[in-house]
Amino acid sequence: MPRPSFPPVGPVSVLLDANALMMPFQFSLDLEEELKRLLGDYEVLVPSSVLRELEGLSKTDGRARAALELASRYRVVEVPGEGDQAIFSAAVERSSAVLTNDSKLRRRLRRADIPVIYLRGRSKLQAEGIPLR
């Protein structure tokens, strides 16, 4: 699989996984402010597979219901498949960073040189692999 290329200018597209969308409801995190602090100009994308996952979780988890509402503010991108594979493939296809706290997915993204954003210290986001602006 070819390595993605991440341009140093223009908005950074950021794919959110399900746990990223639930972060604001689990921790003291202003997701949009933190992304702005890290990236400046950015665009949030929510894979359709993440919406399907949250819909299933929302039947029993109030944070998932809140995350679904938050997701409605962002652009949904149709992706085939489910879970980490769908997010990984979408990141490669769209040259996007991924916001996740899933350690297995983070390792896989790092190995493929895909930028990763994750929660650090329960209230701040940290980025790896995103070119300086």
N, C-alpha and C positions, 0 to 999 in steps of 0.2 A: 504494500500500500504506500503511495507517495506521501512524503511528509508535507503537512500543510504549511502555507506561507502566511505570516501575519504582518500586514502592513503597519508601519510605524505612525501613519497619519490617518485622520478620520476617526469616526466613532468605533469603539471596540464593541463587537457584538458579544453578548454574554448569555449563554444558555443556562437556565436554572433547572436543577433537579428538584425532586419533591422535598427533600430535607432543606434545601435552600429557601424554598417558598414558605416553609414552616419556621425558619429561624426567627423572624420578627415576633412570633407568637410564643417562642420558647425562651428567648434571650432578650437582653436589652439591646436591640439592634435596629437601627434605622437603615434598612436595606438600601434605599435610594441614595441617602446621604453618604453612606459608606462607599457605594459604587462611584458616586461623583468624586469623592475624595481620592479614591484610588486611580480612577480612569479619566476623569474629566468628562469628555464626551463619550457616551455609551448608549447602546440599544439592548434592551432586555428581550430575550426570546424564550418562549416556553414550548418545549417539544410536546406534541399531542400525546405522546406516551405518558408524560408526566401528569397531564390532565386526567387521563384514564386511571392512573395509579391513585391520584388524590380523590377522584370520585369514589373509588372503592373504599379507601380509608375513611372518607367523610361520613360514612354510615355509622361509624362508631367513635370517631375522633374529632372533637371540636376544632383542634388546631388545623386539621386537614380541611375542614369546611372553611375556616378563615383563610387558609392558603389558597383554596380555590377562588375565593373572592378576590384576593390579591392578584392571582394569576390573570384574572379578567382584565386587568389594567394593561397587560402586555400583549405583544404580538405572539400569536400561536403559530408554530411552524409544524406542518404535517411531517411526521417521520414514520418509517416502517419499523415494526418490531416493538420490543418492550425493554424496560429496564436499562441497565448500564450500556448495553450494546447499542441501543437506539440513541442514547445521549452521545456516546463516543462517535458513532457514525455521523450524527448531525454536526458535531464539532469539527470533524475532518472535512465534511462536505461544505460547510459554511465558513471555515476558517474562524471559528468562534472560540472564545474562552469558555470555561465551564465553572460555574459556582456550585460547589458541593462540599460536604463534609464527609462523604463516603470515602474511607481510606483506601479501599480496594480500587475504586474508580479513579481516585487521585493518582495512585501509583501507575495505573494503566495510562492515564493522560500524560503524566510526566515522561514516561518511557517513549511516548509518541511525540514529544515536544509540543504538546498542546497546552496553552496557558491555563493555569488553575487558580481559582480564587476560593478561599476557604475561611471559616470563622476562626479567629484567634482571640483568646481571652474573653469569650462570651459577649463581647460588644464591638469588636473591630474585625474588619476583613483584611486578609493578607493576600497578595497576589504573587504568583511565580510565573515567569516566562512571558510577561507582557513587556514589549519594548518601551523604553522611556520615551516620553513625549517631549 
